[in-house]
Amino acid sequence: MSTPARVSPLADVQSAHAARWTEVEHMRVVAAFSNEQANAESIVAVGDLSHRPRAGVKGPGAAAALNAAGISTPSQPNRWCRSEGALVTRLGLTEYLIEADSSKDAVSRVLALSNAPDVYPVPHYDAALIIMGPKAVDLFRQTCSVDMTTLHPSDGALVLTSVVGVGATVAALQTPTGIAYQMWLDGTYASYMWDTLCEIARDLGGGPIGFEALSRVGL
């Protein structure tokens, strides 16, 4: 059996509760948790999207280089858009994070820009979480000072905030089951964030969900 080339920043904290594992994008991920609540996503669920390929670039020539590669970019800072099967986020004035959604093509194009003038690669080892369900806003009310009801997928806005004391970027996304909130954070804080959010989700009647449940809801 081949060894996955990538290790999730959540691998250690999730191991004790994993019922089944699978490999996605060359990363070992939890397929289902032993303590997974049935239909947790219909209440509040916390999922792991850290396996998704992503790449970052920054610099005065970043937007032009991405556009020349066929990747659309947000017109304003702290915004996101979808392009070429990827989620394209603009972090500040000249920094971009591109994360594969339905296709890895855009990420491959970004990785090929490393030698472009005024474009500098930004390595990303983020943890990426998704919080969904009708009580997702209640979870954020306990962990973050930002009122997430002010975010809507049509706005394409990103919030740079603190969640349980950890810096994070949050976007509201439209999913097949309703509005969900994707969060990116430094992987070194991932275990603490996962444990805390899952505990609160369980208190609200939901909990963590694995890759199989995420796939069923279209993520």
C-alpha positions in Angstrom: 0.0 0.0 0.0 1.4 3.4 -0.9 1.9 6.0 1.8 -0.1 9.3 1.3 2.2 12.1 0.3 0.4 14.7 2.3 -0.4 14.7 6.0 -3.5 16.6 7.3 -2.8 19.1 10.1 -5.8 17.4 11.9 -4.5 13.8 11.6 -3.4 13.5 15.2 -6.5 15.0 16.9 -8.9 13.0 14.6 -7.2 9.6 14.9 -8.7 8.6 18.3 -12.2 9.1 16.9 -11.9 7.7 13.4 -14.0 4.7 12.5 -12.8 4.5 8.8 -10.1 6.2 6.8 -9.8 6.9 3.1 -7.3 8.7 0.9 -8.3 11.9 -1.0 -5.9 14.0 -3.0 -2.9 12.0 -1.7 -4.0 12.7 1.9 -5.3 10.3 4.5 -8.6 11.6 5.7 -11.3 10.4 8.0 -14.1 8.7 6.1 -16.4 8.5 9.1 -16.1 9.1 12.8 -17.0 6.5 15.5 -19.0 9.2 17.4 -20.6 10.7 14.3 -24.2 11.7 14.7 -26.6 10.7 12.0 -27.7 13.7 9.9 -25.5 16.1 12.0 -25.4 18.4 9.0 -29.1 19.0 9.5 -28.3 20.6 12.9 -24.7 21.7 13.0 -21.7 19.8 11.6 -17.9 20.4 11.5 -16.1 18.9 8.5 -12.5 18.9 7.4 -11.6 20.2 3.9 -7.8 20.3 4.5 -7.2 17.7 1.8 -8.2 20.1 -1.0 -5.3 21.3 -3.1 -4.5 24.9 -2.8 -1.8 27.4 -3.8 -1.1 31.0 -3.1 0.6 33.9 -4.9 1.2 37.6 -4.0 2.8 40.6 -5.5 2.0 43.5 -7.8 1.7 41.3 -10.8 -0.3 38.5 -9.2 -3.8 39.5 -10.4 -2.6 40.1 -14.0 -0.8 36.7 -14.0 -3.8 34.9 -12.7 -6.1 36.6 -15.2 -3.7 35.8 -18.0 -3.9 32.1 -16.9 -7.7 32.3 -17.2 -8.4 32.6 -13.5 -10.8 35.4 -12.5 -10.0 37.3 -9.4 -12.1 39.4 -6.9 -12.2 43.0 -7.8 -11.8 44.1 -4.1 -9.7 42.9 -1.2 -11.2 40.5 1.3 -13.5 39.0 -1.3 -13.8 35.6 -2.9 -15.2 34.3 -6.2 -15.3 31.0 -8.1 -13.3 30.4 -11.2 -12.2 27.4 -13.2 -13.5 24.9 -10.6 -11.7 26.7 -7.7 -12.4 29.1 -4.9 -10.3 32.2 -5.5 -9.8 34.4 -2.4 -8.2 37.8 -2.3 -6.4 38.3 1.0 -5.5 42.0 1.3 -4.4 44.0 -1.7 -2.1 41.7 -3.7 -2.3 38.2 -2.1 -4.5 35.4 -3.5 -5.3 31.9 -2.3 -6.7 29.5 -4.8 -8.3 26.3 -3.5 -9.6 23.5 -5.7 -13.3 23.0 -5.4 -14.5 20.8 -8.3 -11.3 20.8 -10.3 -7.5 21.0 -9.6 -6.8 22.7 -12.9 -6.7 26.3 -11.5 -4.3 25.2 -8.7 -2.0 23.6 -11.3 -2.0 26.9 -13.3 -1.1 28.9 -10.2 1.8 26.6 -9.3 3.1 27.2 -12.8 3.3 30.9 -12.2 6.2 30.7 -9.7 8.7 32.3 -12.1 6.5 35.1 -13.4 7.7 38.7 -12.8 6.3 40.4 -9.7 4.5 37.2 -8.7 5.7 35.4 -5.6 4.5 31.9 -4.5 3.0 31.7 -1.0 3.2 28.2 0.5 0.0 27.1 2.3 -0.3 24.5 5.0 -3.7 25.6 6.2 -6.3 23.7 8.0 -9.6 24.2 6.2 -12.9 23.5 8.0 -16.5 23.7 7.0 -19.3 24.5 9.4 -22.8 23.8 8.2 -26.4 23.4 9.4 -29.1 25.6 10.8 -27.2 26.0 14.1 -23.9 27.0 12.6 -24.6 30.6 13.4 -25.2 29.6 17.0 -21.8 27.9 17.1 -20.1 31.1 15.9 -22.0 33.2 18.5 -20.2 31.2 21.1 -16.8 31.4 19.5 -16.5 34.7 17.5 -17.5 38.3 17.9 -18.5 38.6 14.2 -22.2 38.2 13.5 -22.1 35.6 10.7 -25.7 36.4 9.7 -24.2 39.5 8.1 -22.3 37.3 5.6 -24.0 35.9 2.6 -22.7 34.0 -0.4 -23.9 36.6 -2.8 -21.7 39.2 -1.1 -18.5 37.3 -1.8 -17.1 38.7 1.4 -14.3 37.3 3.6 -14.0 38.0 7.3 -10.6 38.0 8.9 -11.4 37.4 12.6 -10.6 35.5 15.7 -12.4 32.2 16.5 -11.8 30.8 20.0 -8.8 33.1 20.2 -7.3 31.9 16.9 -6.9 34.1 13.8 -9.0 32.7 11.0 -10.5 33.7 7.6 -14.2 32.8 7.1 -16.4 32.9 4.0 -20.1 32.1 3.7 -20.7 29.7 0.8 -23.8 28.4 -0.8 -24.0 24.6 -0.7 -26.7 22.0 -1.7 -27.9 22.0 1.9 -27.9 25.7 2.5 -25.4 28.3 3.6 -22.2 26.9 5.1 -19.1 28.6 6.5 -15.6 27.7 5.4 -12.7 28.6 7.6 -9.0 28.7 7.0 -6.5 28.9 9.7 -2.8 28.2 10.5 -2.4 24.4 10.7 -0.5 24.6 14.0 -3.7 25.6 15.7 -5.8 23.1 13.9 -6.1 20.5 16.7 -7.3 23.1 19.3 -9.8 24.6 16.8 -11.2 21.1 15.8 -11.6 19.9 19.4 -13.3 23.1 20.5 -15.7 23.5 17.6 -16.7 19.8 17.7 -17.4 20.0 21.4 -19.7 23.0 20.9 -21.3 21.3 17.9 -22.1 18.3 20.0 -23.6 20.5 22.8 -25.9 21.9 20.1 -27.0 18.5 18.9 -24.6 17.9 16.0 -20.9 17.1 15.8 -18.0 16.2 13.4 -18.7 14.5 10.1 -16.2 12.7 7.9 -15.6 12.7 4.1 -18.4 10.2 3.4 -21.0 12.6 4.9 -19.4 15.6 3.2 -19.6 13.8 -0.1 -23.3 13.0 0.4 -24.2 16.6 0.9 -22.2 17.6 -2.2 -19.0 19.0 -0.7 
